[in-house]
């Protein structure tokens, strides 16, 4: 099974963070939509993926697929479906 890890780190300004850019809501949407689409992907959270300056971020493993500056959950879901179909 693939695992999508979503950074939910929240830092106080002036430091960038995925959580401050909406990754908590993104995580909830991804969990719901992945279940509805029956994708074999487990969604997990992590305190930091080390790339908050270009976040929100997520990583799909195995395969080490990285997703940065995620602003549209539907676009990310489309990419996940493409990877799954390949």
Backbone as CSV, one residue per row, in Angstrom:
resi,resn,N_x,N_y,N_z,CA_x,CA_y,CA_z,C_x,C_y,C_z
1,UNK,0.842,-1.187,0.000,0.000,0.000,0.000,0.883,1.245,0.000
2,UNK,0.438,2.252,-0.722,1.157,3.520,-0.758,0.754,4.360,0.451
3,UNK,1.664,5.229,0.862,1.418,6.111,2.002,1.675,7.545,1.553
4,UNK,0.677,8.397,1.739,0.816,9.818,1.477,1.022,10.502,2.817
5,UNK,2.166,11.136,2.980,2.499,11.820,4.223,2.346,13.318,4.000
6,UNK,1.498,13.945,4.802,1.205,15.367,4.674,1.816,16.107,5.857
7,UNK,2.609,17.141,5.562,3.189,17.966,6.620,2.106,18.860,7.220
8,UNK,2.013,18.869,8.543,1.037,19.732,9.221,1.725,20.669,10.210
9,UNK,2.995,20.914,10.011,3.774,21.763,10.902,3.186,23.178,10.952
10,UNK,3.036,23.704,12.156,2.570,25.083,12.332,3.638,25.833,13.108
11,UNK,4.191,26.843,12.467,5.181,27.710,13.111,4.613,29.109,13.180
12,UNK,5.094,29.849,14.128,4.670,31.246,14.244,5.453,32.101,13.251
13,UNK,4.819,33.164,12.766,5.470,34.104,11.838,6.750,34.606,12.482
14,UNK,7.769,34.871,11.758,7.840,35.032,10.307,8.256,33.762,9.578
15,UNK,8.267,32.624,10.264,8.720,31.384,9.653,7.596,30.728,8.852
16,UNK,7.944,30.208,7.705,6.979,29.522,6.850,6.586,28.192,7.474
17,UNK,5.365,27.769,7.217,4.957,26.441,7.661,3.786,25.937,6.828
18,UNK,3.770,24.635,6.659,2.704,24.003,5.878,1.344,24.155,6.576
19,UNK,1.341,23.969,7.890,0.092,24.071,8.628,-0.531,25.447,8.528
20,UNK,0.290,26.477,8.577,-0.217,27.845,8.468,-0.741,28.149,7.070
21,UNK,-0.362,27.332,6.112,-0.822,27.510,4.731,-1.974,26.584,4.374
22,UNK,-2.580,25.950,5.353,-3.801,25.191,5.098,-3.662,23.690,4.990
23,UNK,-2.551,23.133,5.424,-2.386,21.687,5.249,-3.286,20.849,6.155
24,UNK,-3.771,21.407,7.259,-4.692,20.633,8.106,-6.007,20.376,7.376
25,UNK,-6.552,21.402,6.745,-7.784,21.231,5.957,-7.506,20.359,4.738
26,UNK,-6.340,20.534,4.135,-5.949,19.712,2.993,-5.924,18.245,3.391
27,UNK,-5.344,17.944,4.531,-5.283,16.560,5.025,-6.677,15.961,5.151
28,UNK,-7.597,16.701,5.749,-8.966,16.207,5.919,-9.620,15.914,4.570
29,UNK,-9.441,16.813,3.618,-10.016,16.624,2.284,-9.407,15.397,1.611
30,UNK,-8.105,15.244,1.712,-7.443,14.106,1.082,-7.916,12.784,1.669
31,UNK,-8.030,12.711,2.983,-8.514,11.480,3.626,-9.901,11.125,3.100
32,UNK,-10.794,12.098,3.081,-12.167,11.863,2.627,-12.206,11.446,1.156
33,UNK,-11.525,12.176,0.310,-11.578,11.917,-1.133,-10.883,10.612,-1.521
34,UNK,-9.783,10.288,-0.865,-9.087,9.032,-1.168,-9.965,7.851,-0.806
35,UNK,-10.691,7.945,0.298,-11.639,6.877,0.673,-12.755,6.771,-0.352
36,UNK,-13.335,7.912,-0.735,-14.444,7.903,-1.696,-14.022,7.340,-3.044
37,UNK,-12.787,7.589,-3.440,-12.285,7.120,-4.736,-11.698,5.706,-4.659
38,UNK,-11.711,5.122,-3.467,-11.180,3.773,-3.247,-9.734,3.623,-3.712
39,UNK,-8.931,4.653,-3.488,-7.519,4.566,-3.820,-6.788,3.834,-2.698
40,UNK,-5.883,2.926,-3.039,-5.146,2.181,-2.001,-3.998,3.013,-1.438
41,UNK,-4.363,4.128,-0.809,-3.377,5.050,-0.253,-3.774,5.367,1.182
42,UNK,-2.848,5.169,2.094,-3.041,5.564,3.484,-2.521,6.991,3.629
43,UNK,-3.275,7.837,4.301,-2.849,9.222,4.497,-2.406,9.392,5.945
44,UNK,-1.179,9.873,6.099,-0.616,10.119,7.419,-0.188,11.576,7.517
45,UNK,0.022,12.022,8.733,0.562,13.366,8.944,1.941,13.244,9.562
46,UNK,2.689,14.316,9.414,4.018,14.388,10.004,4.239,15.832,10.454
47,UNK,5.028,16.004,11.498,5.273,17.351,12.017,6.083,18.196,11.048
48,UNK,6.943,17.575,10.256,7.713,18.366,9.288,8.375,17.448,8.276
49,UNK,8.306,17.843,7.015,9.026,17.157,5.948,10.290,17.921,5.561
50,UNK,10.561,19.037,6.256,11.773,19.794,6.033,11.737,20.728,4.833
51,UNK,10.539,20.975,4.303,10.426,21.822,3.118,9.305,22.853,3.276
52,UNK,9.086,23.314,4.483,7.962,24.218,4.744,8.030,25.521,3.939
53,UNK,9.219,25.912,3.519,9.323,27.140,2.748,8.666,27.027,1.375
54,UNK,8.406,25.802,0.908,7.720,25.609,-0.374,6.442,24.797,-0.174
55,UNK,5.838,24.916,1.007,4.662,24.127,1.355,3.367,24.796,1.002
56,UNK,2.281,24.104,1.254,2.146,22.799,1.880,2.770,21.683,1.031
57,UNK,3.293,20.686,1.739,4.007,19.588,1.112,3.414,18.240,1.483
58,UNK,3.597,17.296,0.558,3.232,15.909,0.812,4.215,15.030,0.056
59,UNK,4.376,13.800,0.550,5.271,12.829,-0.094,4.534,11.499,-0.199
60,UNK,4.582,10.907,-1.380,3.969,9.599,-1.611,5.064,8.554,-1.693
61,UNK,4.940,7.519,-0.870,5.913,6.425,-0.849,5.170,5.105,-0.976
62,UNK,5.761,4.085,-1.534,7.071,4.111,-2.155,7.042,4.902,-3.462
63,UNK,8.195,5.206,-3.939,8.328,5.967,-5.164,8.898,7.353,-4.939
64,UNK,8.809,7.818,-3.695,9.363,9.116,-3.325,8.866,10.249,-4.220
65,UNK,7.551,10.287,-4.440,6.927,11.378,-5.198,6.659,12.535,-4.241
66,UNK,7.156,13.724,-4.567,6.977,14.907,-3.739,5.986,15.856,-4.398
67,UNK,5.190,16.512,-3.573,4.232,17.509,-4.034,4.429,18.759,-3.177
68,UNK,4.639,19.894,-3.828,4.920,21.139,-3.130,3.894,22.200,-3.508
69,UNK,3.781,23.195,-2.640,2.866,24.325,-2.871,1.461,23.840,-3.243
70,UNK,0.970,22.885,-2.495,-0.340,22.299,-2.781,-1.421,23.302,-2.396
71,UNK,-2.147,23.768,-3.370,-3.241,24.709,-3.115,-4.574,24.128,-3.548
72,UNK,-4.534,23.052,-4.313,-5.756,22.464,-4.855,-5.754,20.960,-4.594
73,UNK,-6.576,20.530,-3.647,-6.636,19.109,-3.303,-7.067,18.278,-4.500
74,UNK,-7.979,18.802,-5.312,-8.468,18.041,-6.463,-7.359,17.792,-7.478
75,UNK,-6.495,18.777,-7.690,-5.364,18.598,-8.611,-4.419,17.525,-8.081
76,UNK,-4.148,17.551,-6.781,-3.292,16.530,-6.193,-3.935,15.157,-6.316
77,UNK,-5.226,15.066,-6.080,-5.920,13.784,-6.213,-5.816,13.251,-7.634
78,UNK,-5.904,14.133,-8.610,-5.736,13.719,-9.999,-4.358,13.132,-10.238
79,UNK,-3.327,13.742,-9.676,-1.965,13.225,-9.806,-1.832,11.875,-9.117
80,UNK,-2.463,11.736,-7.954,-2.405,10.461,-7.238,-3.085,9.360,-8.039
81,UNK,-4.200,9.688,-8.678,-4.881,8.695,-9.521,-4.012,8.314,-10.713
82,UNK,-3.319,9.261,-11.305,-2.408,8.966,-12.424,-1.290,8.028,-11.971
83,UNK,-0.697,8.312,-10.832,0.385,7.467,-10.306,-0.142,6.068,-10.023
84,UNK,-1.339,5.988,-9.450,-1.930,4.697,-9.135,-2.192,3.881,-10.398
85,UNK,-2.633,4.546,-11.463,-2.965,3.874,-12.711,-1.720,3.412,-13.474
86,UNK,-0.591,4.053,-13.213,0.641,3.731,-13.972,1.194,2.371,-13.591
